Amino acid sequence: MLKSADIEKALKAQKKKDATIRWLIITAALLVAAAVVVIVLIKTVFPIIRIEGSSMEQTFYQNELLLASKNGKISRGDIIVFDYEGKTVIKRVIAVAGDTVDMDEDGNVSVNGELLDESYVYEKSIEPCEIEFPLTVGPGCVFVLGDHRAVSIDSRTFGCIKLESVTGKVILQMFPVTKIGNDFN
C-alpha cells in the first residue's frame, strides 16, 4: 500500500516533469517563432547577398556575404543591389538623378564637374563603354560603376539603373568575420 508521503513525492515529481515539458514546449515554440521572424526579415527587409564575380574587388571578393536594406534613400557612394537581366548585381552609386557624369580616357570620373576621389577603385578603365559622356542621369535613376572597372559591366554598358529595380542598399559586410563592418570606401 502507498503511503501519503510516497504519493506526495510522486505528485511533486510529476509536477516537476510537467513543468520541464511545458518549459521545453515554450522554448521550442519561441525558437520556431524567432526563426520565422528572421526568415521573414531576410526575405522582405534585410536580404543577405553573396558576392559572385570580381567587379567589386578590392571592396568585396567572391563568396563574401553582405546584408542589405530595402529601406532608405540612395545617395552617391552607396553600394546597391539590383536586378539586371535576371541576375542580382552589386555596384557603387556614382551619380543620382540630375547629376552629370563624365569620364576621361584614363577612367577618371567627374560628377557635376568635380573629379571624384575614388580610392576604392581597384583598376580604372573607361572600357567597356557603350554610352557617350558627359551623361546626365534622368529622374528616378542612378548611374553605377563597379570598383574593379576593367572587368565590371555597369552603367557604361547598360546605362542608368531605374530606382524601382534596386532591391537593397548594402549596410553591412557579414563574412568573412575578419571584415565585419560597414566601411566600404
Buried (B, 14 or more C-beta within 10 A) or exposed (E): EEEEEEEEEEEEEEEEEEEEEEEEEEEEEEEEEEEEEEEEEEEEEBBBBEBEBBBBBEBBEEEBBBBBBEEEEBEBEBBBBBEBEEEBBBBBBBBBBEBBBBBEEEBBBBBEEEEBEBEBBBBBBBEEBEBEBEBEBEEEBBBBBBBBBBBBBBBBEBBBBEBEBBBBBBBBBBBEEEBEEEEBE
